C-alpha cells in the first residue's frame, strides 16, 4: 500500500470516527428521573423507556434518580441533567411544588420537561402523564378492600410520603367514594416514605392501634409488600387483608400465602414506554402540550390532554390467585 493510499485510508477512518461521534452526539437524550433508584416499579419503567428508545432510533434514555425519596435528591439530579444539556426530562416527582423552580430553569434552557406517575405543578412542566385516571384508581383501591369484606369492617391506608402527589390524589379520590361502601370504615392513614423498613413498622403500628383492623390499603409498590410481610409476621393472614397497588413479581408470594387476596397496578413497562414517547414527540416538536392535543404513545395508542394538560394512560388491572403466575415473571 502506497503512502498516499495509507494517508487516504487513515483520513477516511478519521472521518468515519468523527461522523460516528457526531451521530452519537446528535442522539436525542431523554432523562427518565425516578423517585429513587432501586425500586422495582421504576426499574420496570426503565425497561419500557429503553424499548421506546430502541423503537424510535437515535434516542438515548438516561435512567437516573436519587438514592432516597426526597425532593432535595431529585433537585440535585435535575441540576446535573441541566448541566449535561439533555433534550428532555421526564420526572416522577417526590414533591409537587419543590421541583418547580429547578424544572423551570430546565425549560428556560430549552429542555422539554414532562412529569409522569407522580406529577409536578403545571408551571414546572409541559404536561403530566397519569398512569390511569385518578378517580378510577381511588375507587379501585377501596373496592379491592370492600370486595373481600362482605360484612364490612375497619380499613387503614399505608401511603408513601406526605408530599407524594399521586398518593395524595388517589387517597382523596378514594375518600370521595368511600360512601359507596357504607360497611367499610377508613380509620386512619400513615406514611412509610416508600422505605421498606419504615413501611413495615407503620403497618405493625396500624395493627396494634386498630386491633379490629380488617384490611390495609397501600397504594405504593414498596408499602404493599412491607404491609403483607408485617401481616404475615404478626400471624394475621386471613384476618387482615393487604391490598392496593403493587408489582406481581413482588406480590406473588403474598397472594399465594393469602396475605393479599388481590391488588392492582398498571404495567410500569408501558408507563415508562409512554412517558418516553411523549417526551420524544414534544422535544422533536411534532406534538404540542396544550389542552385538547393528542400525542402518540406508540404501541399504546395515543393520549389526549385535558384542560390541566394532563392525560391518563390506561385503567388499573387487578391481579389475584387466578393470574398472578402469568404476570409475576414479566414485572
C-alpha positions in Angstrom: 0.0 0.0 0.0 1.4 3.4 -1.0 2.0 6.2 1.4 -0.8 8.1 -0.5 -3.2 5.2 -0.1 -2.4 4.9 3.6 -3.0 8.6 4.0 -6.3 8.4 2.3 -7.3 5.3 4.3 -6.4 7.0 7.5 -8.3 10.1 6.6 -11.4 8.1 5.7 -11.2 6.3 9.1 -10.8 9.5 10.9 -13.8 11.0 9.0 -15.9 7.9 9.9 -15.0 8.2 13.6 -15.8 11.9 13.6 -19.1 11.2 11.8 -19.9 8.4 14.3 -19.1 10.6 17.2 -21.2 13.4 15.7 -24.1 10.9 15.2 -23.8 9.8 18.9 -23.9 13.4 20.0 -26.9 14.1 17.7 -28.9 11.4 19.5 -31.8 12.9 21.5 -31.1 12.4 25.2 -34.2 11.8 27.4 -33.7 11.6 31.1 -36.1 9.4 33.0 -35.9 10.7 36.6 -37.5 8.4 39.1 -38.4 8.9 42.8 -35.4 6.7 43.9 -33.1 4.1 42.4 -33.5 0.5 43.5 -37.3 0.4 43.3 -38.7 -2.4 41.2 -41.6 -0.4 39.7 -39.2 2.2 38.3 -36.7 -0.4 37.1 -39.6 -1.9 35.1 -40.5 1.6 33.8 -36.9 1.9 32.6 -37.3 -1.3 30.5 -40.2 0.4 28.8 -38.3 3.6 28.2 -35.4 1.6 26.7 -37.9 -0.2 24.5 -39.3 3.1 23.2 -35.8 4.4 22.6 -34.9 1.4 20.5 -38.1 1.6 18.6 -37.6 5.3 17.8 -34.0 5.1 17.0 -31.5 7.9 17.6 -32.6 8.2 21.2 -30.6 7.7 24.4 -32.5 7.2 27.7 -30.7 8.3 30.8 -32.2 6.4 33.8 -31.5 8.3 37.0 -32.8 9.4 40.3 -31.7 10.0 43.9 -30.9 7.2 46.4 -33.8 8.2 48.6 -37.3 9.6 48.0 -36.6 13.3 48.7 -37.2 16.4 46.7 -33.7 17.6 47.5 -32.2 14.5 45.9 -34.2 14.9 42.8 -33.3 18.6 42.5 -29.6 17.7 42.7 -30.1 15.1 39.9 -32.0 17.6 37.7 -29.4 20.3 38.1 -26.8 17.7 36.9 -29.0 17.0 33.9 -29.3 20.7 33.1 -25.5 20.9 33.1 -25.4 18.0 30.7 -27.8 19.8 28.4 -30.2 16.8 27.9 -33.0 17.3 25.4 -35.8 16.2 27.7 -36.6 15.4 31.3 -39.4 13.0 32.3 -39.8 13.0 36.1 -41.8 11.1 38.7 -41.8 13.8 41.4 -41.2 13.3 45.1 -42.9 16.7 45.7 -45.4 18.6 43.6 -44.0 22.1 44.2 -40.4 21.8 45.4 -39.1 20.8 42.0 -40.8 23.6 40.1 -38.0 26.3 40.3 -35.4 23.8 39.1 -37.6 22.4 36.3 -38.5 26.0 35.2 -34.8 26.6 34.9 -34.5 23.5 32.7 -37.3 24.7 30.5 -35.7 28.2 30.3 -32.6 26.4 28.9 -34.7 24.8 26.2 -35.2 21.4 27.8 -38.5 19.7 27.4 -40.0 18.8 30.8 -42.9 16.4 31.5 -43.9 14.6 34.6 -45.3 11.1 34.8 -46.6 8.8 37.5 -46.3 11.4 40.3 -46.9 14.9 38.9 -45.3 18.3 39.1 -47.3 21.6 39.5 -48.3 22.9 36.0 -45.8 25.7 36.0 -43.0 23.2 36.3 -43.8 21.0 33.3 -45.4 20.9 29.9 -47.7 18.0 30.7 -48.4 15.2 33.2 -48.9 11.6 32.2 -51.0 9.8 34.8 -50.8 6.0 34.8 -54.5 5.8 35.0 -57.5 8.0 35.8 -57.2 9.2 39.4 -60.9 8.6 40.2 -60.7 5.1 38.8 -57.6 4.3 40.9 -59.2 5.8 44.1 -62.3 3.7 43.6 -60.3 0.6 42.8 -58.2 0.6 45.9 -61.1 0.8 48.3 -63.2 -1.6 46.1 -60.4 -4.2 46.4 -60.7 -4.0 50.2 -64.5 -3.9 50.2 -64.9 -6.9 47.8 -63.2 -9.1 50.4 -65.2 -7.7 53.4 -68.8 -8.8 52.8 -69.7 -7.9 56.4 -67.6 -4.7 56.3 -65.0 -3.6 58.8 -62.2 -1.2 59.6 -59.5 -0.5 57.0 -56.4 1.8 57.1 -54.2 3.3 54.5 -50.4 3.0 54.3 -49.2 5.6 51.9 -45.7 6.7 50.7 -44.7 10.3 51.6 -46.9 13.1 52.8 -45.9 15.2 49.8 -46.3 12.4 47.1 -48.6 13.9 44.5 -50.1 10.7 43.2 -50.6 9.1 46.5 -52.4 12.1 47.9 -54.7 12.4 44.9 -55.6 8.7 44.9 -56.4 8.8 48.6 -58.5 11.9 48.1 -60.4 10.2 45.3 -60.8 7.1 47.5 -62.3 9.2 50.3 -64.8 10.8 47.8 -66.3 7.4 47.0 -65.9 5.8 50.5 -69.7 6.4 51.0 -70.4 3.8 48.3 -69.1 1.2 50.7 -71.0 2.0 53.9 -69.9 -1.1 55.8 -66.2 -0.2 55.3 -64.7 2.4 57.6 -61.4 4.1 56.9 -59.9 4.6 60.3 -56.5 6.2 59.5 -53.6 6.9 57.2 -49.9 6.5 57.9 -46.8 7.1 55.8 -43.9 4.8 55.2 -41.9 7.2 52.9 -41.6 4.4 50.4 -38.9 2.8 52.6 -39.4 -0.9 53.3 -38.4 -0.8 57.0 -40.5 2.2 57.9 -43.5 0.9 55.9 -43.2 -2.4 57.8 -43.1 -0.6 61.2 -46.1 1.6 60.2 -48.1 -1.5 59.2 -47.3 -3.1 62.5 -48.4 0.1 64.2 -51.7 0.1 62.4 -52.5 -3.5 63.6 -51.6 -2.5 67.2 -53.6 0.7 67.1 -56.6 -0.9 65.5 -57.0 -4.4 66.9 -60.2 -5.0 64.8 -58.5 -3.9 61.5 -59.6 -6.0 58.6 -57.6 -4.5 55.7 -54.6 -2.4 54.9 -54.7 -0.4 51.6 -51.2 0.5 50.4 -51.2 2.5 47.1 -47.5 2.1 46.8 -45.4 -0.8 45.5 -43.0 -0.6 48.4 -45.7 -0.2 51.1 -47.9 -3.1 49.9 -45.0 -5.6 50.2 -43.9 -4.3 53.6 -47.5 -4.5 54.9 -48.1 -8.0 53.6 -44.9 -9.1 55.3 -45.9 -7.4 58.5 -49.3 -9.2 58.4 -47.6 -12.5 57.8 -45.1 -12.0 60.7 -47.9 -11.0 63.0 -49.7 -14.2 62.3 -52.7 -12.4 60.9 -53.0 -13.9 57.4 -56.7 -14.4 56.9 -57.6 -11.7 59.5 -56.0 -8.6 57.8 -56.1 -8.4 54.0 -53.4 -6.3 52.3 -54.4 -4.7 49.0 -53.6 -1.6 47.0 -51.1 -1.1 44.2 -48.1 -3.4 43.7 -45.9 -5.4 41.4 -46.9 -9.0 40.5 -43.2 -10.2 40.9 -43.0 -8.8 44.4 -46.5 -9.8 45.5 -46.8 -13.3 44.1 -45.7 -15.0 47.3 -48.1 -12.9 49.4 -51.0 -13.7 47.1 -50.2 -17.4 47.4 -49.9 -17.2 51.2 -53.3 -15.4 51.5 -51.8 -12.2 52.9 -53.1 -10.4 49.9 -56.3 -11.6 48.2 -55.9 -9.1 45.3 -54.2 -5.9 44.2 -54.0 -3.7 41.2 -51.4 -1.9 39.1 -50.9 -0.6 35.6 -48.0 -2.0 33.7 -44.9 0.1 34.6 -43.2 -1.0 31.5 -46.0 0.6 29.5 -45.8 3.7 31.6 -42.0 4.2 31.1 -42.5 3.5 27.4 -45.4 6.0 27.1 -43.5 8.8 29.0 -40.5 8.4 26.7 -42.7 8.5 23.6 -44.4 11.7 24.8 -41.1 13.4 25.8 -39.7 12.5 22.3 -42.5 13.9 20.3 -42.6 17.1 22.4 -38.9 17.6 22.2 -38.9 16.9 18.5 -41.7 19.5 18.0 -44.2 17.3 16.2 -46.6 17.5 19.1 -47.7 20.3 21.5 -48.6 20.1 25.1 -51.9 22.1 25.1 -55.5 21.3 26.2 -57.2 19.0 23.7 -54.0 18.0 22.0 -53.4 14.3 21.2 -49.9 12.8 21.4 -48.9 9.4 20.0 -47.6 6.8 22.5 -46.6 4.2 20.0 -48.0 0.7 20.6 -50.1 2.2 23.5 -52.1 4.3 21.1 -52.4 8.0 21.9 -53.4 10.2 24.8 -55.5 13.4 24.9 -54.6 16.2 27.2 -57.3 17.8 29.4 -57.6 21.4 30.5 -54.8 20.9 33.0 -52.6 19.4 30.3 -52.8 16.0 32.0 -53.5 12.7 30.3 -54.3 9.1 31.5 -52.5 6.1 30.1 -54.8 3.2 31.0 -57.1 1.6 33.6 -55.6 -0.3 36.5 -55.6 -4.0 36.2 -56.5 -6.5 39.1 -54.1 -9.3 40.0 -55.1 -12.3 42.2 -54.5 -16.0 42.5 -56.0 -16.7 39.1 -53.5 -14.7 37.1 -50.5 -13.9 39.4 -48.2 -16.6 37.9 -48.7 -15.3 34.4 -47.6 -11.8 35.3 -45.1 -12.3 38.0 -42.4 -13.4 35.6 -42.9 -10.2 33.5 -42.6 -7.4 36.0 
